[in-house]
Amino acid sequence: MEATKRRPRDILVLVTDGFVEWANPGDEEFGQTRIENVIRAYRDLPSARIIAELYAAVATFAGASPQLDDLTAVVVKCV
């Protein structure tokens, strides 16, 4: 089987469901679409900074709602 070639600027992002499912006080989950939007907005930053921005976005969205699950993220960038 031939491996798929990666190109510069390709990004692989792995997140646990804690990011997706952390809900705001109205019980609306952060969701996959918001995660994708954050990654697109910060794609040119270093991997660690993308993770920090993702965490900041979900924490701001959740407001006073407690974190009920783990948050783990891995960002791999092709250069």
C-alpha positions in Angstrom: 0.0 0.0 0.0 1.4 3.4 -0.9 1.4 6.0 1.9 -0.4 9.3 1.3 2.1 12.1 0.8 1.9 15.0 3.2 2.4 18.5 2.0 3.8 21.5 3.8 1.2 23.2 6.0 -0.8 19.9 6.4 -1.9 19.5 10.0 -2.9 16.5 12.0 -4.9 17.3 15.1 -6.0 14.7 17.7 -8.2 15.7 20.5 -10.1 13.8 23.2 -13.9 14.1 23.5 -13.4 16.5 26.4 -12.9 19.3 23.9 -15.8 18.4 21.8 -18.3 17.8 24.7 -17.5 20.6 27.1 -20.8 22.4 27.3 -21.6 26.0 28.1 -24.2 27.0 30.7 -27.0 26.5 28.1 -25.8 22.8 27.7 -24.6 23.5 24.2 -21.4 21.5 23.4 -18.3 23.2 21.9 -18.5 20.7 19.1 -16.4 19.6 16.1 -17.2 22.6 13.9 -15.8 25.1 16.5 -12.7 23.0 16.9 -12.1 23.1 13.2 -12.7 26.8 13.1 -10.1 27.4 15.8 -7.6 25.2 14.1 -8.1 27.1 10.8 -7.8 30.4 12.4 -4.5 29.6 14.1 -3.0 27.1 11.7 0.1 29.2 11.0 1.1 29.3 14.7 3.4 26.7 16.4 1.7 23.5 17.5 1.8 24.4 21.2 0.2 27.7 20.5 -2.6 26.1 18.5 -3.3 23.8 21.5 -3.3 26.9 23.8 -5.7 28.8 21.6 -8.0 25.7 21.4 -8.0 25.4 25.1 -8.7 29.2 25.5 -11.6 29.0 23.0 -13.3 26.1 24.7 -12.8 27.5 28.2 -14.2 30.8 27.2 -17.2 29.1 25.5 -17.9 27.0 28.5 -17.8 29.9 30.9 -18.7 28.8 34.4 -19.5 25.3 33.3 -17.2 22.8 35.0 -14.7 20.7 33.0 -16.1 17.1 33.4 -13.7 15.2 31.2 -10.0 15.2 30.3 -8.6 17.5 27.7 -5.8 16.1 25.6 -4.6 17.4 22.3 -1.8 16.6 19.9 -1.0 18.8 16.9 1.5 17.6 14.2 2.4 20.0 11.5 4.2 19.2 8.2 7.0 21.6 7.3 
